[in-house]
């Protein structure tokens, strides 16, 4: 079974940026143009993450979604960022996104996740979980307030309502092939047979092969690597 290769676009202040551990950022360019490039490079999916929407309680960037969806690209689009409730999720889908990804909502309004799944369908709903290593221990990371939460506190009821889990290695996000395979072991233990997308420091076929040996139905989101290597998807495929 071929693994899906997903283009990940991190958006900050309305432009795509290269992100390094969600701490430092370098500008890349226009969101629509970056989506068009990924579409031309035939990635399997594009995930657009607006990282400053939840932080400032701005809601999803509906104008951005509308612009991208009207650009004529054929690649499925998943949107993440600022989704606070069912109404926000339904608006994201109505503006043309194929799927919605939630992160902060898991910590702030988990009761609404079931409502979202019932409305747009579990197949259109993803959850994003950030994993960070600190003092040789792994934690669930709240990127809004920087809190480190026990891995055991991840609500496993979530699995009933989402189609896939995106697992981000926060320490190595933006790095060149430093994704920590221990994150895969943690994921396998917690989420068992759930479909998983891994993100953060994945940039070689060797690393994807090592991940796949542990979780056969895993997929991979690639961020910075696509920004400076336009044939990256052909390389992975």
TIZA-412512 format. One record per residue: x, y, z of N, C-alpha, C in turn; residue in one letter. Coordinates in steps of 0.1 Angstrom, whole numbers, plus 5000, padded with zeros to 4 digits. Atoms other than C-alpha are relative to their C-alpha. Layout:
% residues N
XYZXYZXYZA/...
***
This chain:
% residues 237
500849885000500050005000500950125000X/499249885001501550334989499650115010X/500349894990501750605016499750134993X/500449875005500150935009501150115004X/499049894998502551235006499250135000X/500949884998500851555019500950135001X/499349874999502051915014499550085011X/500449924988501952115046500450144998X/499849855001501652495044499750065013X/500249924987502152695076499850144996X/500349865004500553035073500050085013X/499949904989501453325096499950144994X/500149865005500353685090499750004985X/500550015013498653575058501049964989X/499150055010501753435041500549865004X/499450134997503253085039501450035005X/498749994994506353055061500649875002X/499350124995509052805068500050015015X/500150004986508552705104501149915006X/499050084993511252585128499649985014X/500450034987509852425159498950095005X/501049904996506952675158500550115008X/499449894992509352935172500650104990X/499349915010511253085142499449984986X/500650015013509853165108500750084989X/499549945011511053255074498950014989X/501149995010508753395047500349924987X/499950085013508053175016499250084989X/500749935011505253354997498549985001X/501450005000501653374987499449865001X/500650134997499353094999499449944987X/500650055012497453054966501149944990X/498950055009500753024946500649885005X/499450124994502152774970499149884998X/501050115002498952564967500149964985X/499950035014499252584929501249924997X/498750075002502852464931499849865005X/500250144994501952164953499049924991X/500950075009499052084930500749954987X/499350045012501352084900501049895003X/499150104996503751864919499349875004X/500850124998500951614924500149945014X/500150054986500951584962498649945001X/501350064998498051374975499050085007X/500949914992496651644997500850125004X/499349884995497451995009499350045014X/500549954987497052095046500550145002X/499749864997496852465052499850035015X/500249984985497452555089500350155003X/499949864996496852915099500350015015X/499650024987498852915131499750125010X/500349894991497853255145498550035002X/501449984999494053225142499549975014X/500550044986493353035175500650095010X/499349924990495953235194499350135003X/500749874998494053555188498549994999X/501450035000490553395187499450074988X/500549935012490053515151499149914992X/500850095008488153215138500849964988X/499450055012489053035106500250114989X/499849905010490453235077499249974987X/500950045010487453205054500350064987X/499649935013488753455028501149924994X/498850085005491953245024499449874994X/500650125005489952925020499350024987X/500849975012487653084995500950034988X/499149965011490553224974500749874995X/499350125004492352884973499049914993X/500950095006489252684965499550054986X/500449955013488452914935501250014991X/498849995009491952894921500149894990X/500050115010491152574902500949885002X/499250114997493452334919499149885003X/500850124998492351974920500349925012X/499650074988494251854950499150035012X/500949984989492051804981500750095011X/499549904991492452085007499549975014X/500450014986492452035045500450135006X/499749874993492252355066500049985015X/499949994985493352405102500350145005X/499749874995493352715123498850085004X/501149914996490852905144498749945001X/501350075000488152645144499549995015X/500450004986486152705177498849925003X/501350074997482852525172499549954986X/500650065012480552355147499850104989X/500249905010479652675130501250044992X/498749975007483252755122500449884990X/499750115009483752405108499249994988X/501050005012480652415086500450114990X/499649895009481852755072501249964992X/498850045007485252615063499649904989X/500450105010483652325044499250084989X/500849935010481152565027500850094991X/499149915008484052785015500849924990X/499350085010485552494996501049905005X/499050104994487852295020499349874999X/500550135000487451925017500049945014X/499950064986488451845053500450115009X/499749914989488852025086500949935010X/499150064990491651965111499950095013X/500149934987491252055148501249985008X/498950014991493952115174499650065013X/500349934988493252375200498649965006X/501450034996489552275201500049875009X/499950124992490551935216500250045015X/499749964986491652125247499050105006X/500949894996489052405248498549974999X/501450025002485752265236499849864994X/500050145006486051885231498549954998X/501450045001482251845235499450034986X/500549965013481752015201500549914989X/499450095011483851755182499049904995X/501050095005481051505181499050074991X/501049935009478651765167500650034986X/499449975013481151855140500149874992X/499950125007481651495131498749954994X/501350035004477951435129499550094988X/500549905010477451745107500849984987X/499250015012480351715082500549864996X/499550145002481151345086501449985005X/498750034994484051185104501149994989X/499050005010485851135071500550134996X/499649865003486051515067500750075012X/499549944988487451565102501349935005X/498850054995491051525114500350075013X/499549944988492751595147501550015000X/498549985000496251735152500449995015X/499450024986498251625183501550034999X/498549965000501651795190500749925011X/499250084990504251575208501350075001X/498749934998507251745224500849925011X/499150064990510251605243500650105009X/499449914991511451765274500549925012X/499350074990513951635299499849854999X/500050145003513951295282498649945001X/501450055000510151265285499250064989X/500849955011507451305259498750055006X/501349934995504351535264499150044989X/501049945009501251645247500250165001X/499649864999502052015238498950094996X/500949895003499652305239500750124994X/499149895006501152545214499550145003X/500549864997498852835225500650055012X/499549954987499952855261501349935004X/498750074998503052635258500049905012X/500050104989501852395285500449864995X/499750145003503152045286499149915008X/501050094994500451785293500449864999X/499750145001500751415301499549944987X/500450075011500551195271498649935003X/501150084996497950995290498750095000X/501149914999495651305291499350024986X/500649995013495051285253498649935000X/501350064999491251215251499849894988X/500150115010490950875233498649994994X/501349995006487250935228500050074986X/499849935012488451155200500049914988X/499850105011489150845179498749974993X/501350035005485450785174499550104990X/500649895008484951115156500850054989X/499149955010487951175134500549884991X/499550115010489250985103501549985002X/498550014999492951055109500550095011X/499349924990495351185135501350054994X/498749945004498151425126500950015012X/499050004989501151365149501250094996X/498849915003503751645149501149995011X/498850004992507251605163500450155002X/499849864998507451965177501550035000X/498649974998511151945186500750014986X/499350015013512151855150499350064989X/500849935010509552045131500950104993X/499249915008511352225103501449964998X/498650055001514552025106500249914988X/499650095011516351815080500149865004X/500050154997515351455086500349965014X/499850044986515451455124498849955007X/501250054994512051325130500349885009X/499650104990512251115162499149884999X/500750125001511150755157499349965013X/500650034987510250735194498550055000X/501349945001507250955185499049894993X/500850115006506050665163499649895010X/500250114990506350415191498950055010X/501049954991504250645214498650004993X/501249995008501650695186499449864999X/500550145002501350315180499449955013X/500550054987500850255217498650065003X/501249924996498150525221498949984990X/501150005010496250525188499849874993X/500150135005496850165179499849994984X/500250025014495250095144499550134993X/500649885007494050455137501050054989X/499249945010495250615105500750125005X/499149894995498150855112500750074989X/499149925008499851135094501150065009X/498949954992503351215107500650124993X/499549875005504851565104501150055010X/498949944992508051735116501349944998X/498650055002511551675102500049884992X/500050125009510651415076500450054986X/499549955013512751465044500749904992X/499450115008514051125032499249884999X/500750135002512650805019500449905011X/499650094989514650615045499250025012X/500849974988512850795073498649954998X/501450045002509450725058499949855000X/500050155000510350355053500149955014X/499850044986511450335090498750025007X/501349974993508150485101499049894995X/501050095005506150255078500249865005X/499850134994507849945093499349995013X/500750004987506250045126498550024999X/501549975002502850175114499849994985X/500150025015502050035079499050104993X/501049915007499050265072500350155003X/499649864997500950585080500250084987X/499749905011501150895057500950115006X/499049904996503551185058499750144994X/500249865004503151565057501450064999X/498749935002506151755043499850154999X/500149855000506652125049501250074993X/498949925005509952305045500749944988X/499350075010511352045022499550034986X/500649965012508852134995500350144996X/499749865003509852504998501250024992X/498849985007513252454984500449884991X/499750125009513052124964498749974992X/501350015007510252134938499749864995X/500250145004510751764928499949915012X/500050094987510351644964499049894999X/501050105001507151464957500449884991X/499650115009508551264928501149925007X/498950074992511551184951499449905009X/500650094991509251034977499249894993X/500850105006507050854953500949904992X/
***
